[in-house]
Amino acid sequence: MTKADIVNEISEKTGVEKIAVQATVEAFMKCIRNTMIEGKNVYLRGFGTFVVKKRAEKIGRNISKNTTVVIPAHYIPSFKPAKTFSDRVKRNVKTAEPEPKNND
C-alpha cells in the first residue's frame, strides 16, 4: 500500500476531498518525522510507537579492501507495534505453506 492508496481509502471512507486528506496525511508524517529528529518517541495507543533507537559503536569490514572500519554509535528511527496490533496481524496473516517436494 502506498501513500496514494492510503489517501484514496481515507477519502472514500470519510467523504473528505483527496486534497484535504493528502495534506493531513503529509502533516501527520511531518509531525512524526520532526518529533523523532528531536530525539523524542511518538506513542499512538492501540497502534504502536515510533522509537528513536541508539545503535552502539561497532567494527565493520570492507571486504573488497580487506580492512576493518569503525562504525560510530548512531541513532535510527524504528517502529514497535502495539501488542493488540501485533497479535491481530499474527492471527490474520497466514504464512505461505512450503510446496511439497517431488522426489521422482
N, C-alpha and C positions, 0 to 999 in steps of 0.2 A: 504494500500500500504506500502510495506517495503522498506528499503534502497536498497535491491537487485532488487526490482521491478523498482525503480527509475533508477538505474544504467542500467538495461536492456532496459528500454524505451528510455533513452537518447542515449544509444549506437545504438539502432535500428534507431532512428530518425536522428542521426548525422553521422552515419557510423564510429564513433570513437571506437576503441577497448574497451571492457569492463574494462580491467585492468586500462587503462588511465582514463576512466570515473569514476571508483571507487576511484582512487587516487584523482581526482579532487573533487568529492563529499565529501570525507573524509576531504580534506584540507579545503573546504568551511565550513563544520561543525566545524572543529577545530578552524578556524578563528573566527567564531561567538561565540563559547564557550569561547575562550581566551579573546575576547573583553568584553564579559559580565562579566567574572570573574574579570576583571579590573574595573568593575562598570560602563562601558560605554554601550550605546544603539547602536543597529545596524539598520540602515534605508535602506530599499530596496524599492525604489519608485515603485508604482504600485502593490507591493506585500504585504508589511507590515513592522512592526517594532518589533524587538526583544528588549524588555524593561526590565530593572532591576527595580523591584518594591520593596519598603520598606513596610514591614508589621509591624504595631505598636505592642508594648508590650500588652499582654492581659492575662486574667486569664482563665485557663482551669481547667477541673475537671477530676480526676481519679475516675471513677465511682466504680471500684472494691474496692478501699480503702477508698472511700468517703472523699477524700481530694481535696484541690484546689492546683493548680500548676501555677506558673508564667511562661508564655512563653515569653521569651525576644524578643525584636524587632529584625527582621532579614530581609535579602534581598532574593527575589526569582526571577527566570527568568520567563518572560511572553512574549506572542506574541499578538500583536494588528494588525489585518489585515487592509490593506488599504481600504478606503471606496469603491473604484471601485471593488476590490476583494470581499469584503463583500456583496456588492449589487448583484454581479453576482451569488454568492452562494445562496443568498436569492431567486433570481428569478428562478434558475435552479434546486435546490434541493427541492423536494416535500416532505412534511411531510406525514407520513402514516395516512390514514383515520382510525378512530376507527371503528371496525366492529360493525354493529347494534346488539343490544341485543335481543335475542328471549325471550319473556315473555310468554312462553307456560304454 
